[in-house]
Amino acid sequence: MEAFRAIVTRFPLRELDIRRCFNRDAQFRAICADYDEAVKALRRWQQAAKQGDREGSRKAADYERLVAELEAEALVHMNRP
């Protein structure tokens, strides 16, 4: 259920939609799990970047893109009839 919390934190006003999708759609659950992992990795790399790690800065940018892509994919699933 941890994966569920990360996407709800990002879209709190869509919690009911998220719950519905999470309960009925295995692909959406996979997106949520991937999103949770990507957000955690993003935070780690952002911390490394703050400490002056060039690799951290590059990886943080990569994970920012991945997080945005997963958010968009989650929204597509939530907006399906």
Helices and strands as residue ranges (DSSP letters): H 2-10, G 12-14, H 15-24, H 26-50, H 54-78
